[in-house]
């Protein structure tokens, strides 16, 4: 079953204000949300859904928007969910029309969505991000011609348990135990 994408009929709610009437429309996240081709993402991610019975999946814009926000702000799933509930701009970015006071999904849905999408479909998300970066002039096409990978080798304080090292540690412990037990050793060990 494909996710039901919200259809904005422009209808007003008597008791709730629309997010686009509350927020600053020149905010960077609002401009970014308007420059992303959400239809392209819905088409590329829509192939992952089956027409099985059960609860309809969450909207593609919500889940893709959460994935983008997670990596933009380097957040864990838990921190992302907490910030989504309290941040109007996060909710607008993910396609909500009205402010939500609680999450419309369980936090584990993020993990399941990433697993369902797989690497090849998430590549479309990265490609759209790069296309938006070029379109908004945040990056130039020449920025993507060469990739520089930092392969600096750093020493680590890791010692591997070789046979000689294990024997040395065992000898040290035995000498220490012999001293505490008052056993005289034939040969002095340091």
N, C-alpha and C positions, 0 to 999 in steps of 0.2 A: 504494500500500500504506500503510495507516495504521500509526502507531507502536504497538508493543506496550507497553502500560502495565504497569508492574510490579504484580503481585498479591501483596499481603502476606498470606501464609498463617500468619504468626506462627511459622513454623518456625525453630528455633534452629540455628545452625551450631556444630559442635563446636570449630572452631579460631578462629572470629572472633566478636567481641562485636558485638551490634547497636548502632547509633548511639544509639538512644533509651535504652539502658542506660548509656551513657558520658556523654552530655551533660547539662547542666542544663536540665530541661524548662521552667523559668521564664525562660529566656533570651529576649530580644526577638525574635530571628529564629525561634525555635521557636514562640512565640506567634503571630507573623505567618504562618508557614507553616500553622498550624492554622486560622487565620481566613480564609485565601484559599479561594475556591470553585474548586478545581482542575478539577472536573468541567465547570464552565461554560467554562473556558479550553480544555479538551480538546475540547468540542463546537464551540466557535467556531473553533479552529485546525484541527480535524480535516477541515474541508471543503477545506483547501488540499492535502491529500494525494490522490494518484491510486493506483489499484490496478495499478501497473506492476510488472513483475518487477524483481528486484534486492534489494539490501540493505534491510532494513526501516529506516525513519527512526528517529531518536532520540526518546525519549519527550517528549511535550509538556510535562510538568511539569519535566523537566530543562532544556529549552530556554527555556521561559517563566520558570522560576526564575533561570536565568542572565541573562536580559534584565533582570529586576527587580533582581538584585544588581548588575549592571553599572551601572545608572542610580542605584541607591541610594548606591553608594560612588564613583561617577564614575571607573570603571576602564576602561582599554583592554582589548581582547580578550585580549591577552597577559597583562596583569596579573591579569585576572579568572581566567584558566586557572591561573596560578601560585597564586593565593590559594585557588581551589577545591580543588586537590590537598592543600593543607596545612591547610585549615580544616574541622573537623568540622561546624560549624554551616552553612557554605555547602552541604556535601554533604547534610545533613539537609533543608535548605530545598528542595533540588532533587529530593528524593524518594528518595535513596539509603538503603538499609536497613543496609548495612555500609560501613565505611570503605574508600575506594578509594585505592590508592597511586599510580595514574596515571589520566590522563584517559580516559574511555571514548569519546572523540570527537576528531577533529582540530579544531584551532583555526579553520580555515576553515569548519567547519560552522556556526559562529555567523553568519558573513556570509551564507552561503547560506540559512540559516533565516530571517533577517530579510528577505532579498530575496523568498523564497517567500511569506512571510506578507503583506507589503505593508502599506500604511498603514491600510486599512480593518480588517484583522484585528488589527493592533496597537492600534487604538483600543479594542478589547474589553479588552486588557490594561490600558490606562490607566483605563477605566471600572471595572474590577474593583479596581484600586489605590485609586481614589477611594471606592468602596463600602466597602472594607476600612478606609480611613482614617475614614470616618464610623462604621462599626460598632465600631471599637476606640476611638472618641472621640479620635482624634488630630486630627480636623478636624470642624467643624460644617457642616451643609448650607448654612448662610448664608455660609460661606467661599467657596462656589462660585457665588454669585449674580452677582458682578461680578468681571471680570478686569481688572487694572490692568497695562497694558503700558508699560514704560519705553522711551520713544522719545527719550531725551536724545541730542542731536546732539553728537558729539565731533569736534573738529578733528583732522585727520590731517596728518602731514608728508608729503603726497604732492603732487608738482608734476607737472602734466600736460605732456607735450612739445608745447607750442605752437610754431608756426613761428618766432615772434620769439625764443623761448628757445633753440631749436635753432640758429638763426643766431648768436645771441650766444655760445653755447658753441663753435661752430665758429670764430668770429672770435678768441676767446680762445686756442684751441689753435693757430691759425695764427700769431698774434703770438708765442706761446711758442716755437713751432718756428723762426720767423724769428730770434728772439733767440739761440737755441742754435746756429743755423747761421751767425750773423754777418751776416745780411742787413739792410741799412738800409732802413727803411720810409719812404716819402715823408711820411706823416702819422703823428704820434705817437699811439699807442693806450695807454690806461691799463692 
